Amino acid sequence: MTQRTIATIEDSMPLKHSFPPVADDDARVLVLGSLPGDRSLAAQRYYAHPQNQFWQLMSPVVGHDLVVLAYDDRLATLRASGVALWDVVGSARRAGSSDAAIVDIAGNDIAGLAARLPRLRAIAFNGGTALKQGLKLLGGKADTGGPAIVALPSSSPLHTIGLAAKQPAWDQLAAFLSEPLAFRG
């Protein structure tokens, strides 16, 4: 395929946009996905695909069964627990929901959001694409001198390891919610 053919195919893909951040000033953990999948975009809700494991993985982290709650109550519980949500990709072209198909990426201002969260202790990336793109937006450094950077296995149903194998990595987020806040000068 020629570059022109590839560009034409990419231009014909729909432009998709992330949602606004869900964040309160007292957030201690910011969980960043890549870009909402088609089911989430259609529902206008984070992690709306019924097989996405995000709500199951976060339930033990915040100490509440998020799966049984209505969507607005899930978000309220996350905020009350000190968790913020957003995506690293602000807009991109993508056919379907696979992160591997994302092209023409425009990133969200995650550094700006993090700077507006004075109690932030960790920035967690939900999956490899979120981590790769997020580190680019943060200047390519995992050690930012600020919040800890946490790489998480993707909650996506396309990520093939099971829930039990993913849970220990996600459980480490609870420590950032309960540890005393260190001075950020």
SVG drawing of the C-alpha trace seen along z (x, -y; Angstrom):
<svg xmlns="http://www.w3.org/2000/svg" viewBox="-28 -24 40 39">
<polyline fill="none" stroke="black" stroke-width="0.4" points="0.0,0.0 1.2,-3.5 1.4,-6.3 -1.4,-8.0 -3.6,-4.9 -2.9,-4.7 -3.7,-8.4 -7.0,-8.0 -8.0,-5.0 -7.1,-6.9 -9.0,-10.0 -12.1,-7.9 -12.1,-6.6 -14.4,-8.4 -12.9,-11.0 -13.6,-10.0 -13.4,-12.2 -12.8,-11.4 -15.1,-12.5 -14.4,-15.3 -12.4,-14.4 -14.2,-13.2 -12.1,-14.8 -12.5,-16.6 -9.8,-18.8 -9.1,-16.2 -8.3,-13.3 -5.3,-11.3 -5.3,-8.8 -5.9,-9.7 -6.7,-6.7 -6.2,-7.3 -7.5,-5.1 -6.6,-5.5 -9.8,-6.4 -13.3,-5.2 -14.5,-2.3 -17.5,-2.4 -19.9,-1.1 -18.7,-3.7 -19.0,-6.4 -22.5,-5.3 -23.6,-5.3 -21.6,-8.4 -20.2,-6.6 -16.7,-5.5 -16.2,-1.8 -19.7,-0.9 -18.8,2.3 -20.3,5.1 -17.2,7.2 -14.8,4.4 -13.5,5.2 -12.8,1.7 -15.6,1.5 -14.8,5.0 -11.1,4.1 -11.7,0.8 -14.3,2.2 -11.7,3.6 -9.5,0.5 -12.3,-1.8 -13.9,0.7 -17.4,0.5 -19.1,2.8 -19.2,0.5 -20.7,3.0 -24.1,3.0 -24.3,-0.8 -26.0,-3.0 -23.4,-4.9 -23.7,-8.2 -23.3,-6.5 -20.2,-4.7 -18.7,-8.1 -19.7,-9.7 -18.2,-6.7 -14.9,-7.1 -14.8,-10.8 -15.6,-10.4 -12.8,-7.8 -10.3,-10.2 -10.2,-8.7 -10.3,-10.7 -10.9,-9.4 -9.9,-10.6 -8.2,-9.5 -4.8,-10.3 -6.3,-10.6 -8.4,-13.7 -9.3,-12.8 -8.2,-10.3 -9.3,-8.4 -10.1,-4.7 -12.2,-2.0 -13.8,0.0 -12.6,0.0 -9.1,1.5 -6.3,-0.6 -4.1,0.8 -6.2,-1.0 -5.8,-4.5 -4.3,-7.1 -4.1,-10.9 -3.9,-11.3 -4.4,-14.6 -3.6,-14.2 -5.5,-15.5 -3.7,-17.9 -3.1,-15.4 -0.1,-17.3 -2.4,-20.3 -5.1,-18.3 -2.5,-16.7 -1.2,-20.2 -4.7,-21.2 -5.0,-18.3 -3.0,-19.3 -3.5,-16.0 -2.6,-13.8 -0.3,-10.9 -0.5,-8.6 -1.2,-8.7 -2.3,-5.2 -2.4,-4.1 -5.1,-1.6 -3.2,0.5 -0.1,0.2 -1.5,-2.3 -2.5,-4.7 0.9,-4.3 2.8,-4.9 0.7,-7.9 0.6,-9.3 4.3,-9.2 4.7,-11.1 2.3,-13.8 4.3,-13.9 7.6,-14.4 8.6,-10.8 9.6,-10.4 8.1,-7.8 9.8,-9.7 8.2,-13.1 9.2,-14.1 5.5,-14.4 2.9,-11.7 3.9,-8.1 3.4,-6.6 1.6,-3.2 1.3,-0.9 -1.8,1.3 -2.9,4.2 -5.8,3.1 -9.3,3.6 -10.4,4.1 -12.1,7.3 -9.5,7.5 -6.7,7.9 -6.5,11.6 -5.2,12.2 -8.0,12.9 -9.4,10.7 -7.6,12.6 -4.2,12.0 -5.0,8.3 -6.3,7.6 -3.0,7.4 -1.7,4.6 -4.9,2.7 -5.0,3.3 -1.8,1.3 -3.9,-1.9 -5.5,-1.5 -2.3,-2.5 -2.3,-5.9 -5.8,-6.5 -4.9,-5.7 -1.3,-6.9 -0.9,-10.2 -0.2,-13.0 3.4,-14.0 4.2,-17.7 4.3,-18.7 6.4,-21.8"/>
</svg>
